[in-house]
């Protein structure tokens, strides 16, 4: 699954969490990848927001198809 980021950043709310070092490396790699693709700095919050929304859509479709 690939995420898509617009040039303009949407308003977001702060959330705190802890991650292990390997996950942190993976997150940094994702941030760098999507920042390059979007042509601007993509934040951790934006990545999580899209992951949460995409997963939620998948679950909603699965529930509807039962």
C-alpha positions in Angstrom: 0.0 0.0 0.0 1.4 3.4 -0.9 0.2 6.6 0.7 -0.4 9.9 -1.1 0.4 13.4 0.3 -0.6 16.7 -1.0 1.7 19.7 -1.1 -0.4 21.5 1.6 -0.4 20.0 5.0 -3.8 19.6 6.8 -4.4 20.7 10.3 -3.6 17.9 12.8 -3.8 17.2 16.6 -0.8 16.1 18.7 -0.5 12.5 19.8 2.4 10.9 21.8 3.6 7.3 21.7 6.7 5.2 22.2 8.3 2.9 19.6 11.2 0.6 19.6 14.5 1.4 17.7 13.8 -0.8 14.7 10.3 0.7 14.2 11.8 4.1 14.6 14.3 3.4 11.8 11.4 2.1 9.6 9.4 5.2 10.4 12.3 7.5 9.5 12.7 5.7 6.2 9.0 6.1 5.5 9.1 9.8 6.4 12.1 10.4 4.1 10.5 8.4 1.2 7.2 10.3 1.4 8.9 13.6 1.9 10.8 13.1 -1.3 7.7 12.1 -3.2 5.6 15.0 -1.9 8.3 17.6 -2.4 8.0 18.7 1.2 8.6 17.4 4.8 5.9 14.8 5.6 5.4 14.3 9.3 4.9 11.2 11.4 1.4 12.4 12.2 0.5 12.6 8.5 1.7 9.1 7.9 -0.2 7.7 10.8 -3.3 9.6 9.9 -3.4 8.1 6.4 -2.6 4.6 7.7 -5.4 4.8 10.2 -7.9 6.2 7.7 -7.0 3.6 5.0 -7.2 0.8 7.5 -10.6 2.1 8.7 -11.9 2.1 5.2 -10.8 -1.4 4.6 -12.5 -2.6 7.8 -15.7 -0.8 7.0 -15.8 -2.4 3.5 -15.1 -5.8 5.0 -18.0 -5.3 7.5 -20.4 -4.2 4.7 -19.5 -7.3 2.6 -20.4 -9.8 5.3 
